Amino acid sequence: MTQKFDVKKELVAFYAPKNNDFELIDVPHQRFLGIEGMGAPQSNQFASAIETLYSVAYPLKFISKARSGFDYVVGPLEAQWWAEDYSAFNRDDRSAWKWRLLTAIPESVSDEDLMNAMNKATSKGSSHASQTHFYELSEGLSFQMLYIGPFSNEGPVLEKLHSRVMPESGMIFNGHHHEIYLSDMRKTEASKLKTILRQPVKQSQ
């Protein structure tokens, strides 16, 4: 039996890190299916966007496999986060947070596959399927760690990264904050949630 491509197993260092403090890594180029929005992660829009993303991701997998013969495991939920004014995160002004929900896909998936998957999802009642797109990320040099605990307690961890770890390493921001969700948010106790925290950086001038 041919083994399915599984991004969590192929890119172990980036999807199954063991370090619980920030380490500098070099993230390879990746391709994603994604959808963008704005507002609090507790909002109906955010929940709806997750549903929309996977309403397209699963038919995309099967349509791509039928065409190319290449099978893969649908990746975990990921998200990039940013704001026009990054102090919105320190102020916990969640209405100003912007986000892009993502799930990794292999290079073999085509634009035509996506169009067919969006049509399939729409025919099954997904009203926002057409808002999904392919995204290419080349994050490169990044600080990353495995964080265990509730999302609400991430603030001090990220503050440490921004005010101590990055300055002491001579690094500045080089892209959006990136999270990879390894736990099922609906079923996992908040204190046991596993999230990969990643921040692309570059040397300051």
C-alpha positions in Angstrom: 0.0 0.0 0.0 1.3 3.4 -1.0 1.9 5.7 2.0 0.1 9.0 2.1 2.1 12.2 2.2 1.7 13.7 5.7 3.2 17.1 6.3 3.5 16.4 10.1 5.8 13.4 9.4 7.6 14.9 6.4 8.5 18.1 8.2 8.9 16.8 11.8 11.1 19.7 13.0 8.4 22.2 12.0 5.3 20.3 13.1 6.5 18.3 16.1 9.1 20.4 17.9 9.9 19.4 21.5 11.4 22.7 22.7 9.3 24.7 25.1 11.4 27.9 24.7 12.1 29.7 21.4 14.7 28.3 19.1 15.9 29.7 15.8 15.1 27.5 12.8 15.0 27.8 9.0 11.5 27.1 7.7 11.3 25.7 4.1 9.0 27.1 1.4 5.4 25.7 1.8 2.1 25.9 0.0 -1.2 26.2 1.7 -5.0 26.4 1.2 -6.2 29.4 3.1 -9.0 31.9 3.9 -8.7 35.4 5.4 -10.7 37.4 7.9 -10.7 39.8 10.8 -11.8 39.8 14.4 -11.6 37.8 17.6 -10.8 34.0 17.4 -14.0 33.5 19.5 -16.2 35.2 16.8 -18.7 33.4 14.6 -16.7 34.6 11.6 -13.6 32.8 12.8 -15.5 29.5 13.4 -17.3 29.8 10.1 -14.0 30.4 8.3 -12.5 27.2 9.8 -15.6 25.3 8.6 -15.3 26.8 5.2 -11.6 26.0 4.9 -12.1 22.3 5.6 -15.3 22.2 3.5 -12.9 22.8 0.6 -9.8 21.0 1.9 -11.3 17.6 2.0 -12.9 17.6 -1.5 -9.6 19.1 -2.8 -7.7 16.1 -1.4 -10.0 13.6 -3.2 -10.2 15.5 -6.4 -6.4 15.9 -6.6 -5.9 12.2 -5.8 -8.3 11.2 -8.6 -6.5 13.3 -11.1 -2.8 12.7 -10.1 -2.9 9.5 -8.1 -1.0 11.3 -5.3 -2.7 11.0 -1.9 -2.0 13.1 1.2 -3.3 13.7 4.7 -5.1 17.0 5.2 -2.8 19.1 7.4 -3.6 20.6 10.8 -5.1 24.0 11.2 -2.6 26.9 11.1 -3.1 30.6 11.2 -1.1 33.8 10.6 -2.0 36.8 12.8 -1.4 40.5 12.3 -2.8 44.0 12.8 -2.4 47.5 11.3 -1.2 48.5 14.8 0.5 45.6 16.6 -0.3 47.2 20.0 -3.8 45.7 19.3 -2.3 42.4 20.6 -0.9 43.9 23.7 -4.2 45.7 24.4 -6.1 42.5 23.6 -8.2 44.5 21.1 -9.3 41.4 19.3 -11.7 43.2 17.0 -8.6 44.6 15.3 -6.9 41.3 14.8 -6.5 40.1 11.2 -5.9 36.4 10.4 -5.3 34.0 7.6 -6.4 30.4 8.3 -4.2 27.8 6.6 -3.8 24.1 6.0 -0.7 22.7 4.2 -1.1 21.1 0.7 1.4 19.4 -1.6 2.7 21.0 -4.8 0.8 18.5 -6.9 -2.5 20.2 -6.2 -3.6 22.3 -9.2 -5.6 25.5 -9.7 -8.2 23.4 -11.5 -8.4 21.0 -8.5 -9.2 24.0 -6.3 -11.9 25.3 -8.6 -13.5 21.9 -8.7 -13.3 21.6 -4.9 -14.8 25.0 -4.3 -17.7 24.1 -6.6 -18.2 20.8 -4.8 -18.2 22.6 -1.4 -20.6 25.2 -2.7 -23.0 22.6 -4.0 -23.0 21.1 -0.5 -24.0 24.4 1.2 -20.6 26.1 1.9 -21.6 29.7 1.0 -18.0 31.1 1.3 -16.0 28.4 -0.4 -15.0 30.8 -3.2 -13.1 32.9 -0.7 -10.4 30.2 -0.3 -7.1 30.6 -2.1 -3.7 29.1 -2.5 -0.9 30.8 -0.5 2.9 30.4 -0.8 5.0 31.0 2.3 8.8 31.3 2.5 9.3 32.2 6.1 12.9 31.2 6.4 14.7 32.2 9.6 12.2 32.0 12.4 11.9 31.6 16.2 9.7 28.7 17.1 8.6 26.8 20.2 5.9 24.4 21.4 3.5 26.1 23.7 1.2 24.1 26.0 -1.7 25.9 27.6 -4.7 28.1 27.0 -4.5 30.6 24.1 -5.3 33.4 26.6 -1.9 32.9 28.3 0.2 33.3 25.2 0.6 37.0 25.7 3.5 36.9 28.2 5.3 34.3 26.1 5.1 36.4 23.0 6.1 39.5 25.0 9.2 37.7 26.1 10.0 36.9 22.4 9.4 40.4 21.2 11.1 42.4 24.1 14.0 40.0 25.1 14.7 37.0 22.7 14.6 38.9 19.5 16.5 42.1 20.6 19.2 40.0 22.4 19.7 38.0 19.2 19.8 41.1 17.0 16.6 40.1 15.2 13.6 42.1 14.0 10.2 41.0 12.5 10.1 39.6 9.0 6.5 38.4 8.6 3.3 37.6 10.4 3.0 35.7 13.7 2.2 32.1 12.8 0.5 29.4 14.9 0.0 25.7 14.2 -2.7 24.0 16.2 -1.9 20.4 17.2 -4.9 19.8 19.4 -8.6 19.7 18.7 -9.8 22.9 20.2 -13.3 21.5 20.7 -12.3 18.5 22.7 -9.0 19.4 24.5 -8.9 21.0 27.9 -7.4 24.5 27.6 -4.4 23.7 29.9 -3.4 20.9 27.6 -3.7 22.6 24.2 -0.6 22.2 22.1 0.3 25.1 19.8 3.4 25.8 17.8 4.3 29.5 18.0 6.5 30.8 15.1 7.8 34.3 14.3 9.7 34.9 11.0 12.7 37.2 11.7 15.7 38.8 10.1 18.9 40.4 11.2 18.5 44.1 12.1 20.6 46.5 10.1 
